[in-house]
Amino acid sequence: MADQIPYDLEGLLALLERLDGAEEAAVARAAPEGGVSRERVLDELSREVTRRLARLEER
């Protein structure tokens, strides 16, 4: 399933929201306004989505 992860910002945000991460997605959307680089946001989103997908696969 990891090969199906979208690696653009909006795709990762949408997937995170679907994985019960609406609050985290809201924080990530606001992060650039707080000075966090887009690259850092993408890295963190990718890690979080991967972590949540792995947890689902364990069930």
Z-matrix of the N, CA and C atoms (Angstrom, degrees):
N
C 1 1.450
C 2 1.523 1 111.02
N 3 1.329 2 117.52 1 -25.07
C 4 1.455 3 120.75 2 -177.39
C 5 1.526 4 111.69 3 -60.27
N 6 1.339 5 117.16 4 -28.36
C 7 1.454 6 118.75 5 179.99
C 8 1.521 7 112.18 6 -72.97
N 9 1.323 8 118.14 7 -7.20
C 10 1.452 9 121.90 8 179.52
C 11 1.526 10 112.39 9 -99.99
N 12 1.307 11 117.56 10 4.34
C 13 1.459 12 121.08 11 -178.74
C 14 1.524 13 108.94 12 -72.71
N 15 1.332 14 117.14 13 127.15
C 16 1.468 15 119.23 14 176.35
C 17 1.524 16 108.95 15 -73.62
N 18 1.313 17 117.60 16 136.47
C 19 1.458 18 119.78 17 -177.70
C 20 1.523 19 113.02 18 -107.50
N 21 1.328 20 116.77 19 20.52
C 22 1.456 21 118.98 20 171.19
C 23 1.527 22 108.14 21 -102.58
N 24 1.299 23 116.81 22 159.99
C 25 1.459 24 121.78 23 -173.44
C 26 1.525 25 112.17 24 -58.16
N 27 1.311 26 117.36 25 -51.29
C 28 1.468 27 119.88 26 -176.99
C 29 1.523 28 112.01 27 -65.70
N 30 1.321 29 117.13 28 -37.46
C 31 1.461 30 120.26 29 178.09
C 32 1.517 31 112.01 30 -64.07
N 33 1.333 32 116.39 31 -43.71
C 34 1.464 33 120.33 32 178.36
C 35 1.522 34 111.35 33 -65.66
N 36 1.327 35 116.78 34 -41.08
C 37 1.465 36 119.75 35 178.86
C 38 1.527 37 110.89 36 -62.87
N 39 1.319 38 116.70 37 -43.93
C 40 1.466 39 120.39 38 179.67
C 41 1.528 40 110.97 39 -63.32
N 42 1.321 41 116.54 40 -42.56
C 43 1.460 42 120.05 41 179.80
C 44 1.525 43 110.92 42 -66.22
N 45 1.318 44 117.21 43 -41.73
C 46 1.461 45 120.50 44 178.07
C 47 1.526 46 110.68 45 -60.56
N 48 1.318 47 117.56 46 -41.72
C 49 1.468 48 120.54 47 177.40
C 50 1.523 49 110.71 48 -61.22
N 51 1.325 50 117.47 49 -40.88
C 52 1.467 51 120.89 50 179.12
C 53 1.515 52 112.03 51 -68.02
N 54 1.321 53 116.59 52 -22.60
C 55 1.468 54 121.43 53 179.19
C 56 1.521 55 111.21 54 -94.65
N 57 1.314 56 116.52 55 28.89
C 58 1.466 57 123.10 56 177.34
C 59 1.528 58 112.01 57 65.50
N 60 1.323 59 115.85 58 38.90
C 61 1.455 60 120.19 59 -179.65
C 62 1.516 61 112.79 60 -124.03
N 63 1.333 62 116.60 61 39.72
C 64 1.466 63 120.15 62 -177.87
C 65 1.527 64 112.07 63 -60.48
N 66 1.322 65 117.16 64 -41.06
C 67 1.469 66 119.60 65 -179.79
C 68 1.526 67 110.84 66 -65.44
N 69 1.320 68 116.47 67 -43.02
C 70 1.458 69 120.60 68 179.37
C 71 1.525 70 110.85 69 -64.55
N 72 1.334 71 116.53 70 -38.13
C 73 1.464 72 120.46 71 178.42
C 74 1.525 73 110.71 72 -64.49
N 75 1.319 74 116.76 73 -39.28
C 76 1.467 75 120.21 74 178.25
C 77 1.526 76 110.73 75 -63.43
N 78 1.314 77 116.64 76 -41.47
C 79 1.469 78 120.77 77 177.70
C 80 1.529 79 109.82 78 -63.35
N 81 1.328 80 116.73 79 -43.53
C 82 1.464 81 120.64 80 -179.50
C 83 1.524 82 111.43 81 -64.50
N 84 1.324 83 117.09 82 -36.67
C 85 1.470 84 120.16 83 177.88
C 86 1.529 85 111.28 84 -64.27
N 87 1.317 86 116.58 85 -35.48
C 88 1.462 87 121.14 86 -177.87
C 89 1.533 88 112.81 87 -84.25
N 90 1.309 89 117.88 88 -16.83
C 91 1.468 90 121.52 89 -174.05
C 92 1.530 91 114.09 90 -56.35
N 93 1.336 92 119.56 91 -44.32
C 94 1.471 93 118.31 92 179.68
C 95 1.536 94 113.00 93 -60.39
N 96 1.305 95 116.87 94 -32.66
C 97 1.466 96 119.76 95 177.18
C 98 1.522 97 110.81 96 -66.67
N 99 1.319 98 116.48 97 -24.24
C 100 1.456 99 121.74 98 178.36
C 101 1.521 100 113.03 99 -90.62
N 102 1.324 101 116.91 100 4.92
C 103 1.451 102 120.53 101 176.19
C 104 1.516 103 115.58 102 99.01
N 105 1.322 104 117.84 103 3.73
C 106 1.469 105 120.73 104 178.77
C 107 1.531 106 108.21 105 -80.48
N 108 1.315 107 116.51 106 133.78
C 109 1.466 108 120.01 107 -178.11
C 110 1.529 109 111.09 108 -67.80
N 111 1.313 110 115.00 109 151.58
C 112 1.471 111 120.94 110 178.76
C 113 1.532 112 110.13 111 -60.02
N 114 1.323 113 116.58 112 -39.92
C 115 1.467 114 120.71 113 179.54
C 116 1.526 115 111.01 114 -60.61
N 117 1.312 116 116.64 115 -42.52
C 118 1.474 117 120.75 116 179.21
C 119 1.526 118 110.38 117 -64.75
N 120 1.334 119 116.91 118 -42.56
C 121 1.465 120 120.92 119 178.35
C 122 1.525 121 109.85 120 -61.01
N 123 1.326 122 117.30 121 -45.49
C 124 1.468 123 120.88 122 178.92
C 125 1.524 124 111.32 123 -61.20
N 126 1.328 125 117.20 124 -42.88
C 127 1.468 126 120.61 125 178.83
C 128 1.523 127 111.34 126 -60.94
N 129 1.318 128 116.22 127 -47.46
C 130 1.471 129 120.61 128 -178.47
C 131 1.526 130 111.27 129 -65.81
N 132 1.332 131 116.64 130 -41.61
C 133 1.467 132 119.98 131 178.25
C 134 1.524 133 110.81 132 -62.65
N 135 1.307 134 116.44 133 -44.65
C 136 1.459 135 120.48 134 179.77
C 137 1.525 136 110.95 135 -59.67
N 138 1.320 137 116.92 136 -44.39
C 139 1.471 138 120.71 137 178.69
C 140 1.524 139 111.47 138 -62.51
N 141 1.322 140 116.16 139 -44.20
C 142 1.466 141 119.55 140 -177.34
C 143 1.524 142 111.11 141 -67.03
N 144 1.322 143 117.43 142 -42.77
C 145 1.467 144 120.69 143 178.74
C 146 1.530 145 109.84 144 -63.53
N 147 1.315 146 117.51 145 -44.39
C 148 1.464 147 121.28 146 178.52
C 149 1.523 148 110.78 147 -60.40
N 150 1.321 149 116.71 148 -42.94
C 151 1.471 150 121.28 149 179.48
C 152 1.528 151 110.89 150 -62.16
N 153 1.318 152 116.51 151 -44.97
C 154 1.471 153 119.82 152 -179.03
C 155 1.524 154 111.66 153 -67.63
N 156 1.327 155 117.40 154 -38.07
C 157 1.463 156 119.98 155 177.41
C 158 1.523 157 110.85 156 -65.53
N 159 1.313 158 117.43 157 -39.68
C 160 1.467 159 121.01 158 178.37
C 161 1.520 160 110.45 159 -62.98
N 162 1.316 161 116.28 160 -39.25
C 163 1.468 162 120.09 161 178.70
C 164 1.526 163 110.33 162 -63.92
N 165 1.327 164 116.94 163 -39.30
C 166 1.469 165 120.29 164 178.19
C 167 1.527 166 111.11 165 -64.72
N 168 1.319 167 116.64 166 -40.00
C 169 1.464 168 120.67 167 -179.12
C 170 1.521 169 111.91 168 -66.81
N 171 1.342 170 117.36 169 -25.74
C 172 1.465 171 121.19 170 178.90
C 173 1.525 172 111.94 171 -72.19
N 174 1.296 173 116.93 172 -21.95
C 175 1.473 174 120.48 173 -176.93
C 176 1.490 175 112.53 174 -75.25
